[in-house]
Amino acid sequence: MIASGNTNETVSPIIQAQADSLRYKNVDVIVYPITGKGITGYAKHIIPLIFFIKNRNPDVVHAHYSLCGYLATLATRKPVVVSIMGSFPQNNFKRKLVKWCIRNCWDITIVKSERTAKQLDEKELYVLPNGVNFDIFKPYDKEEARKQCGFSENKKYIIFVSNPARPEKKYTLAKESVNLLNDENVELLPVYNMPHREVALYMAAADVLLMTSTQEGSPNVIKEAMACNCPIVSTDVGDVRWIVDGVEGCYVANTFRTEEISNLLQKALEFKKETGGRDRLIQLDLDSKIVSDNLISLYKRFY
């Protein structure tokens, strides 16, 4: 697996979780983290990656994100699987380059939502959202979880599970929407750079998870919160509307207006109970163990 390693020179928890789920199925997974940003940062890895792949001699090279896909194309003649993690709302050069690589370079291309598949509009695409580790993300005892997270008994907590510094996550929109509630007993709490087990505790303890991203593929934080039966308010990105369809206590905004998001937050705060999000994920076969089986079946197409 090739993936960005810019966070403390390790891959993101999402990629690590997928690697672990494959290892659970007795697949030998070696992860190659890419350190550096942009074209020049990635280009310096071409020669080391060529030798790395040659020495390890894997059956399949699985790249995550398009930049890693380009790198894999240059570094090996092994079968290349590329997971496109984001979306392509604009018909720009990036989308055209990805479409060209799907047709001419990559052996299998995976996207995370039907929305992204429609944006790319290519025949050879596989829609396979990331799964959730149900052993970690689960409905913990709420009172105990709140104690472990240091939550006040008199406050309601809205968690924002992403780095506020990432512009596409629109933390400013989240903050403005919470401020519009005009309730001093409601606190917006960013949660990031934590092990999965700690994040799961915050999701179990929180009153609402809020996501205000402008673009996503199939956001794991939504599915993870659903596995913890946490109420959700989200913008309409990626496959969020489809994932939460029919789940009480989970709301998707039609716009990026603070007034609408704030109104939905008020509804979610008033819900005051567990959602049926976990049951919805089970219905959709989004347990990471099932998703890893589907991924392995794609790998086996080469042998």
Beta strands, then each sheet from edge to edge (+ up, - down):
strand 1: 2-4
strand 2: 32-34
strand 3: 61-64
strand 4: 80-84
strand 5: 108-111
strand 6: 126-127
strand 7: 156-160
strand 8: 186-190
strand 9: 208-211
strand 10: 232-234
strand 11: 250-252
sheet 1: 1+ 2+
sheet 2: 3+ 4+ 5+ 6+
sheet 3: 8+ 7+ 9+ 10+ 11+
end
